[in-house]
């Protein structure tokens, strides 16, 4: 899954929440990027921090709910990208780390 946050502190806070709640096995906070988008009729130019979140299909709903609850944007980007293949041991690790406690 991927989302963008307005600053490093917000990205760090959300990442910690997601891993602590076991809805994400790992969250990568990437370098800032420049986003250009239209919001409420106005073209905006903002710096954002892209975030990559590793989870399972079974945990998608819980992850989406956690992102919506902890995200500072009124309308957060929440985009799921399916895993087609991967190192079996790594995929197993994601499943283990996101299994409900």
Secondary structure, DSSP 8 states (H G I E B T S, - for coil): -EEEESSHHHHHHHHHHHHHTTS-SEEEEEEEEEEEEEETTEEEEEEEEEEEEE--GGGHHHHHHHHHHH-SSSS---B--------HHHHHHHHHHHS--
